[in-house]
């Protein structure tokens, strides 16, 4: 099994019986992958049965993250056994031990039976009380990891404990990154806010986040005043994002329908059909793709180009932020974008009024809806965009 220095540091801490092993680091530092590798090694080598819990904020987040990585780890070393995997309960059996995967929004699991080892993935997205309920039911080691976007309960309540160890890592600790991946990461050095967290793995600040006033909900409302879809086209380098936006009692409810690369217009049309989107629903799409809009319209969908012009980005974001927003818990890409979409910073680390050009694909789709369907509700903003429209 190929491992990194991050794996070795976690193994050493585990063997020294450290209670709280905290992994803070940059993007692609191997912290999540390394902890999952270690959990399997612990389970496989244990002389007695262990219960190991891997917990993240939601099941979609787990499926796209830890569960996918765990399976990849075992496949790479020829140890994945489909008979050991209970796909319904998300439990993998290793000899007499079990590694279970469940989400922090599952009360029955959070307040359920005890375990030997806990791994809380991306703990920055989990409330302290949820962590506390899990911790008091954990008899041995607790692993925690995160990209340290800002200070939170981990810094105040865990790292201050005498039996806590911080393992700091960056992408430079991951020997298995390609040269292209390293170049991509290092191309962001000029964005000080982003680079602090995702390049250097250091604690950032809540300041500079663009999207405000939102929370996570279980499902979309069945009763609403208006419903629209937004599409931001992509293909090779960027994903195509489709969002469902509903206006109910003066608040926006937002659901991720698609966020994937490699989707052509026919695939987009098929996706809309498979999701049972009514053909009369109004869809607002990126006006920079008139051919795509025409092709989707020819397939029977009501697609219109987004209004654009001078200051349309800031105007669309202003409208979006005027509403209380409820995002469904399985909309993992929207949630990630909301938590990371920031204003660019200058050479002194001060926020500018220009957004970074990343973490914005689903947000762009939402902006298009705001500009076309909600702009008239904000007359001053409407006047601003109308004057700059090209």
Secondary structure, DSSP 4 states (H G I P E B T S, - for coil): ----HHHHHHHHHHHTT-SEEEEEE-TTSSHHHHHHHHHHHHHHH-SS--EEEEEES-HHHHHHTHHHHHHHHHHHTT---GGGEETTTTEEEETTEEEEEEETT-HHHHTS--BSEEEETTGGGS-HHHHHHHHTTB-S-EEEEE--SS--HIIIIITTSTTEEEEEE-GGG-TT--HHHHHHHHTTTT-HHHIIIIIT-----STTB---SEEEESS--SS-SEEEEEEE---SSS-EEEEEEEEETTEEEEEEEEEESS--HHHHHHHHHHTT--TTSEEEE-TT-HHHHHHHHHTT-EEEEPP-BTTHHHHHHHHHHHS-EEEETT-HHHHHHHHH-BEEE-TTS-EEEEE-SSS-HHHHHHHHHIIIIIGGGSHHHHHHHHHHB-
